């Protein structure tokens, strides 16, 4: 179940011109990674401080930019042959940090336990995927509530004011996604699909 992750190739093609321009001016993948965290931070501040529905446009815009940065840092590294192990670590840390910062934008609008639950649950799918990659199977991505869907939930909350519902959807959806990924990782580790050992991807 890939969810909106299935749109990644289409989204990546839309970024080709921007990718070439960034390479042309010498922007490093690490700078793009940090830009993604910054975009998530601006989206969170907009969500926290702007009224509904006026928050929707900046939140959606900056979260789209955050997703673009998450795509561009790896593609720039591959295109320029500057992949490093440290870059791969920064890529993963940047993704997790951007997610956590984004969800923190819910703090003024709903209960702290729900926000903390969303923060913990939202990181679970990625930890499962990374654990599987560390075990030698291919990286598992996609939904039903992966990175792209989490951004969409936050954008919808900014437009509607359904902040508590958004936190609940993030918790339940992320835990479901983590469970499904764990089952897939277990199957891959058992050799059910004949997967070869694979790197974590990103920027190795």
Helices and strands as residue ranges (DSSP letters): G 3-7, H 8-14, H 16-24, H 29-49, H 55-79, H 85-104, H 112-134, H 147-160, H 163-189
